[in-house]
Amino acid sequence: MNFAFDKLQKESLSLLNKAFKESQHYYLGKNPMAEMLSYHYETGGKRLRPICVYFAACSYGEKKSSAEIKKILRKLTPYALAVELIHNATLIHDDIQDGDRTRRGKKTLWVEYSLAQGINCGDAWFFVPQLLIQNAPYRMEEKMALLKLLQQKTLDVILGQSEEFDLKEKFSTGKKIQKKDYLHMAQGKTSALFSMPLLGGAILAGANINELMELEKAAIHLGHAFQIQDDLLDLWGEKGRDIIGSDIAEGKLSYPLVLLLGKKMSLAERKKIIKIVSAPREKTTVKDIKWVIIQMEKWAIKDEAKKDFLHSLQLAKASPLWSDVVDFLAEMLEEKVRRF
């Protein structure tokens, strides 16, 4: 790309933050949620999803001049912000559903302001994005395509979240959960939040249907890889949550747990794992969590999950189209996994 990523990131984040403040004032005014949502937004994060919007579009327009690319960035900002708000809406609701009390070292929104207001805030950020697109200076066909994409991918995320709870229920009743079941869930919950920004950026840059289809395929596998590395981080990395192994404490299924339960262990060990993971969060001790992690290490689950993670990245890189976008995202994910 002519446009270096670090420069792209700096310029796009400046535009994104300015647009966020303007949207808060325009759509929420003096409503109490404005303060609450700003509190959540300011917990930070890498803003990976909106940057993917800019990255995909600038990749497609790599032969354009710097002045033309800057013009593209301004055009992309309403959609990039829409993606970021939807992503954060899902995080707000996730924190409530999972009982998480901290995010990046700060109290989660629902803990700081109340459960009821947390629900209200998450709901608001599912609808503001649609207004952002409707009011953006896009051609009508662009608006229709982006709204359809946004709505379909948001629904996919919600369906994936529902599947996650369904798998958890099946797990608690002793039913075997296979890798394919887990990855299908991740395709909705996680992959959709990659295809939403990447495809939107590509649409605004003028990509054709065949190019969009190739990008969609890559996004699915990137989502699988992201979910696996996110699950690994919870156990062997640092996610800025309450404790290491929060997923175990919350009773969430994770990719390493699915791999572990696929092993030929003793019935007593299997029952103990299921009992620990199925127990209420407040009854799950640090000792319980460490015991489950020790079982994973005994069966070399981390190495197996890393292998599957790398396989997903290879599948994402299979197409020659969009190679710079996919390679960059793959490298970013690999860097996180190399740390442990």
Beta strands, then each sheet from edge to edge (+ up, - down):
strand 1: 102-103
strand 2: 106-107
sheet 1: 1+ 2-
end
